[in-house]
Amino acid sequence: MEHRARDLIAHQTPYVNRRTAIIDIGSNSIRLVVYQGPARVPAILFNEKVMAGLGRNLATTGDIAEDSMALAIGALKRFCRLCAEMQVEETIAFATAAVRDATNGKELLKAAKKVGFETLVLQGEEEAELAGLGVLSGIPGANGIVGDLGGGSLELAMVKDGIVLEKHSFPLGVLRVADLRAKGKDKLKRQVRKMLKKTGWDSAEKGLPFYLVGGSWRSLARLDMHTSGYPLPVIHHYEMQPHRARRLVSKLARLDKAKLKAVPGLSTSRIPTLDDAAWLLAFIVRYLDSSEMIVSAYGVREGMLFHKISEAEAKRDPLLLATEDSGAAQARFPANSKLLGKWIADIFSDDPPEWHRIRQAACNLGDVAWRANPNFRAERGLEIGLHGNWVGITGPEREMLGQALFTSFGGGTSVFPGGGKLASEEATRRAICWGMAMRLAQRLSGGTRNPLEHTRLRRVGRKLELSLAKELVELYGDSVAKRHAQLASYLDLEAVMVTTK
């Protein structure tokens, strides 16, 4: 990112649980997002977009149309009022391709300043870097090529080992694709080939994952989720094989607008440009020989926030941090998530390393459903685990997290309704075990610290041994003994209680 953009972001107060608003003036939409929470992964308090279409006429007149300008200014005035009402402490406003390319872009910047927003105009490579940082924020292990499709431009960035490497920007946003296609069926293909050749990604960089950023490509993913019967309504980290891009092109040729409007989560404002977005995606992943397509719900806005935090903070696990924060807010007593995780860890020491963090995330959320109606606690826990606004987690891992909480809050040892479609049978069974162990711990301790600090659950040969300090032996009541026996039976072990000094 160029120094001027770095300096503008850096001078802001470090983001530590502050209420921060980002105003994103894009070529297709203008959006306000208000964040608050842990600096590494703040929660979204409010999110609203206005489809102003600032880049609609760039290819023909070079201007932002008058009606688009008026719509944009009206949106900015509303957003400014909302920020005041929400007592936002910090505001970051930026504009992208339409404003930087339009001959009357400065008029909008003056209007924004008059409203109250000092707006940074991102250059193409700055936008590409922030998109890459956004993906790294939401998918920490991302290794491949990030493609951020906006209305006026396409940004590409190479990400590897937590760093954004090469960055490129091209005037090929979704609002410009239609004009290229109108000039002949091969015009877009030739333009994509020419564009990508400039990146130099002709050999070693091929065969990598392609990360999708931007509303148009996310809308395509929504359509693919719907037509493929994907069991989760969560877009982040949705994965598609490259051939599905071409299949989407064929699918869109057969579907009318009425059927597209019926697709859950698909914004109707994106429907007119879906076909163009699909053609562009199909050509790009074919040229890059992408190994897979992975959707990121995080992009430039989240990249802005991620860029501001310290290196140490950036290395924190976003899933564990977010679940810990959410769990602490809903716990009956001071949060015991780390202690709960430690208490059950011994009997799951043979879990694959990648499962340890999912198990701890479940423990972080181990008290989130206690205030629900007792008949619906299992469903509440499942909902939070399965559909929570988590990042750094795949679809199969979401099923494991949801299953553990479903079992922990009384769902029993059965697979939750509709579950087991993404996670393997082995993974699902292990998540049930986690839930049973969490349920035992919560019953034993009543959600408090001291009983967990002075008891221990471990495997000893073919026994599941629960040891209690002498002064706590009264806690081993009938309900605790039953849950101890149930867990032991599920693990094919014998339940044994021992007393220690």
N, C-alpha and C positions, 0 to 999 in steps of 0.2 A: 504494500500500500504506500502511496506517495506520502511524503512528510507532512503536507498540509492536512491530509485526512487523519493521519496518526495524531497530530498535534491537537486537532479539534476534539477527537475522542478522548485523548489522554488528559486534557485539562479538566474534564468532568470529574466530579467527586467519585472516588472508587465505589463501585456498586456493592454495598453490604446491606442486604435486606431493605433497600430503598424502594420507594414506589417510583418507577421509571416509565416514561412513555416514549414510544418510538413512532414517529410519523414517517411513513414510507410512501413517497410520491412516485409511483411507478407509471409505466407507459400504459398499462391496462387499468390498474386500480390504484386508489389512494386508501391507505389503511392506517388505523390507529390501533396500537397494541399497548396495553398497560401491564407491566410486570411488577411482581413483588415476591420476595422470598430469598432463598440462598443464592449468593452471587453466581455460583457455578451452574445452577439450574433453576432460575426464578419461575414461579408459577404465573400463568396468564390470568389477570383479573378481568380484563375486558379486551374484546377484539371486534373491530368493525371495519368493513371495507365499503367503498363507494366505487362503482365501476365507471370512472370518468372517461376512459378511452382517450387519454391525452395523446397517445401515439397513433391514433386511427388515421390521420391524414398526412403523416410524415412522408410517406412514399409518394404522395401526389402533390401536395401543396408545400410541404416542409414546415407547416404551421400547426400549432395546437388550435383546434377549431374553437370558435366562440362559445358554443354550447358546452364543450368539454371544459373550457376555462372557467365558465360560470359555475359549473357543477363542482369543479375542484375547489374553487374559492369558498363556495358554500360549505363543502365538507370540512375544509380547514377551520372555518369559523366555528362549526359545531364541535370539532375535535378540541379546539382551544377552550371552549366553554366546559366541555366534559373534563378536561385535564384540571381545570380550576375546581370543579365540583368534587373531583376525586382526590384533591389535594396532592397532585403529582409533584414530587420533589425535583425531578430532573426530566428534561425533554430533549430528545435527539431527533432531529428532522433531517431527512436526506431525500434527494431526488436522483433518478437514474436516466436511462437513455432518452426518453421523450423530452425531458427538460433540457438535457445537455445538447440535444441535436436540433430542437425546434428553433426556428428563427425568432419566435416570440417567447422563448423559454424564460428570458429574464423578466418578462412581465409577470409571470406566475411567481417567480422568486420574490419580486417586489411586493406582490400582493400577500404572499406568505409572511414576509417580514412585517408588513403592516398589521396582519392578524396577530402576530406574536411569535412566529417561528423563524429563527435564523437557520436557513437550510443549506446543508452541504450538498453540492452537486458531485456525485461520485463519478470518477472516470471509469472507463471500462475495466481496466485491470484492477482497480480498487474494488469494484463490485465483484469481480471474479474471486479476489482474495477473501473478501468477507463471506461470500457464498461457501467457499472452501472451509473457512473457519466455522461457519454455521454447521456444516456437515460433520466436521470433527467434534463439535460440541455435542451433537446428538448421537453420533455413531463413532465413539472414540477410536475404534480400531479400523476406521475407513482407510482403504488403500486402493486408489484407482483414480478415475477421472470424474470430476463433478461437472454437471451441466445445468446451468441456471437459465431457464427459458423465461424471458419477460416478454412484454408486448413489443418493445422496440429493439431489443438486442439479445444475443445469446452469449453468456459468459462460460468459459471452460477453465477448469483449474485441475492441476495434478496434486493429489494429496497422498502423503506417505509418512508413516512414523510420527503422526501428530503434527506435521508441518505442511503448509501450502507451498508447493514448488512453482512450477510454471503456471502462468496466467495469461489468458487470451480473451479478447472481446471482439464480437463480430456484429455488424448491423443486420442481424437476421432474427429479429423477434417474431413472435407468432403473428403479429399484425402485418408483417411484411411478407410472410410466406405466400399468402394468396396471390399477390402480384407476380411473384416469380412463377408460381404454378400456372398462372394464366398465360404466360409467355411460351408454354410448351411443356409437355410431360417430363422432359429431361432437364429442363432449366434448373429446377431446384436441386436435382441430383448433382449436376455439374457444379453448382454453387457450393454445395456442401463439400464435395470433393476438393474444390479449390481452397475453401476455407480451412478444412482440416489439414490439408497439405502444408499450410503455413505453420502449423503447430510443430511439425517435425515428428509427430507421433506415428511413424510409419512401421516401426518394427518392435522394439522392446516394450513400448507402451501399449501395444495391442494385447487383447486377451484379458484385460483388467475389468473389474466391475465398473459400471457406469451409474453414478448417483444422480437421481432426478430431483431437481429443485425447481420450484415455480408452480403457480396455480394451474397452468394448462396441463403440464405433465402429471401433476397430482390428480387432476380430473381424469386423465386417461387411466391412471392406476385405479381410481374409483370404479371406472367402467370395467376394467379387467377383474377386479375383485368381485364385482356383481355377476359378471358372466361366467366366472370360473367357480362360483359358489364358495368363495373364501369365507371361513367361519368367523373371522374377526372384523369388526368395523373400524379397525385402527389402521390408519394409512402409514404411519411412521415405521420404517424398516420392512415395508411390504416388498417382497422379492418377486421378480418376473424373469423368466428366461428370455433371451434376446428375440427369439422368433415370435414372441407374443406382440412385439411392436408392429410387425407386418400383419399379424392377425387382427390387431385393433383397426388397422387401415381397412381391412376387408369388412370387419364388423360394422364400422361406422358407415360404410357404403350401403349397408342393408337396413340400418336402424333409422326410424323417423324420429322427429323431435319429441313426440309424445312418449315414446319408449325411453328416450334418453332422460326426460324429465322425471321418470319414475325410478331412476337409479338413485339409491340412498346416498346422500352426502355429495351428490354431483350438483355443483352450482349451475343454474340455468344460464347465467351470464357467460359461462365458459363454452356452452354448447356450439355457438357459431364458429369457434376457432379450433374445435377438437380435431377435425379432420386434418387441418394444416399442421397442428402439433404432432399428430400421429405420423404423418408422412416424414416430417423432419426427424423425429426420433428414429424411425425405421432406417433412414439413410445413415444417420450418425452411428448407431450401434452396429450396423453392417460394416461400415468403413473401419470402425475401431475394433471390430471383431470382439465386442464386449462379452465377457464371460457370463454376466448377469446384469440385470437392472435392479437397483435398490432405491426405494423412495425415501427421501428425507423430508420430514415435516419442518426441519430447521433450515434456515437459509441466511440471507444477508442480515436480517434484523437480529437474529440470534448470534450471528457472527460479530455484529457490533458489540453486543454485551460480552461475548466470550473474549474479544480482543482486549477488553478493559481490565480483566481480572489478572491476578498474579499467576506466575508460572506454576507455583505450588497449588493454587486453587484450581487451575485448569486441569491438573492431573487427578483431581478427585473423581471418584466414580459417580456419574450423574444419577444412576439408578439408586444406589445406596444412599446418596445424599438426599434425593427427593423423597424416597420412601421413609427415611428416618425423620425428615421434617414433617411429612404428612402424618406419620404415626404418632409422633410426639404431640401434635396438636389435638389428637383425638383420644389419647390414652387416659385411662381412669386415674392413674397415679403417675408420678414422675416416670418418664419413659425408661423401660428396662430392656429395650430391644437388643443392645449389645450383650447384656447378661443372658437374655433368653437364647440368643444365638449361640453363645458359649456353652450354655447348659445342655443343649441338645447336640452340639457339634461332635462330641466324642463317639456317639454311636453311628455317625455318618462320615467318619474319617475316610472311608473308601469311596466317597463320591468323587466323580471327575472334577478336576479343578474349576471348570467353568460353571459347575452347579453350586459351588460354595456361595457365590454372590447372590444367586437367586434364592437360596435358602435363607441367607441373611436378610434379603429384601423382604421375604415373607415374615421373618421375625420382627423386622422394623414395623410392619403393619399388623402385628399380632394382637393389637387392642382396638382396632378401628371400628369394629362392629358391635361392641358391647352395648351401645346406647340404642341400637335398633330393636325393634320388636323381636322377642326371643324366637318367634316362629320364622323370622326372616333374616336371622343373623348370618346364616350360611350364604344366602343369596347376596347379602350386603357385602360380605367379605369377598365373594367371588367377583362381584361387580367392580370393586375397588382394585383387586389384583389384576383382573383380566382387561379392564377397560380404562384403568387409570392413565393419566397423561404422563406416562413414563417414557424416558428415552434410554438408550444404552441397553435395549432388550429386544430380542427377536420374538416372532410369533410363537414358536414352540416354548420359549421361555416364559412368555405371558401365560400360556396354558398351565405350566408348572406352578407359577406364582398364584394364579387363580385357584388351582386345585388345592394347593396347600392351605390357603385361607378358607376355602369352602369346607374342607375337612376339619380344620381347626375350630371353626365356629359351628360345628354340629352337623355337617353334611354327610358324615359317615364315611365308609371306605369305598363307596361307589364313585365312579367317574361322574363329574358334574354334568348336568344335562347339556348335550351338544359338545362335550369335551372329547379329548383323545383323538382329534383329527389332525393336529399339527405335531404335538409332542408324541414321542414313541411310547410304547406300552411300558417299557422299563422306566422311562422318565416320569410318566404319570404315576406309576406305582410308587416311585421314590417320593414324589411330591405328597402323596397320600401319607406316607410314613412321616414326613416332616410335619404335616398337619396334626397327625395323632400325637407326636412328641410335643408339639407346641400346646396342644389341648391338655395333655397331662401336666405340663409345666404350669399352665395358667390355673388349672384346678388345684394343684398342690399349693401354689403361692397366693392365689387370689389376686394375682397381678402385682404383688408387692415384691420388694427386692430381697429382704432378709432370708426367706425360705430358699430362694434360688442360690444365694451366696453360701448357704450352709448345708446344701444337699448336693448330691451328684448322681447323674445317670450315666451308666457305662455298660459296655459288653464285657463279660468275664466268661470266656469259654462259650458255652451254650446258654448262658444266663444273661438276662437283662436286669442288672443290679441297680436298685435305687437305694442309696445310702443317705441316712438322715442323722443329723446331730441329735444326741439324746434328748435335749430340751425341745426338739421339734417333732418327736416321734408321734405326738398326738395328731399332727397334720395328716398322717397316713390313715385317713378315714376310708369308709367303704367306697365312696365315689372315686377317690384317688386310686385305691387298690384295683377297682374295675378298669380304669383307664390304663393303668400300668399293665394289667393282664392282657388287655386288648392289643396294646402296642407290641408286647412281647409275642403274642400269638401271631400277629401279622408278620413279625420278623422271624418267626419260627424259633423263638427262644422261650425260656422259662422265666417268669417274673419272680424276682427275689428282692425282699426288702431287708436291709441290714442297718443296724444302729451303730453309730460311731460316738466316741467320747467328745 
